[in-house]
């Protein structure tokens, strides 16, 4: 995996979760985009960005502002997606969070 920028990581994240919303019974590992971008830590471009550029645990340094502070908190859409057999509703919430983070980069 080549070095990611904040913008690229968030764009890949948005694309991944858009695909997952359109394919609600698929797993992150099944996303066709991995063929283009290669493997990433936790199958997550934001985790990969944090590892490459910041170091340490990605949950506390994520590019996305998660409810509760990280994707692993019970109230985050990612945790909900994991608990609820993947569902488009939760994937779309993650798309929204990624888009909000992209907008903050442009300010």
Secondary structure, 3 states (H helix, E strand, C coil): CCCCCHHHHHHHHHHHHHHHHHCCCCCHHHCCCHHHHCCCHHHCHHHHHHHHHCCCCHHHCCCCCCCCCCCCCCCCHHHHHHHCCCCHHHHHHHHHHHHHHHHHHHC
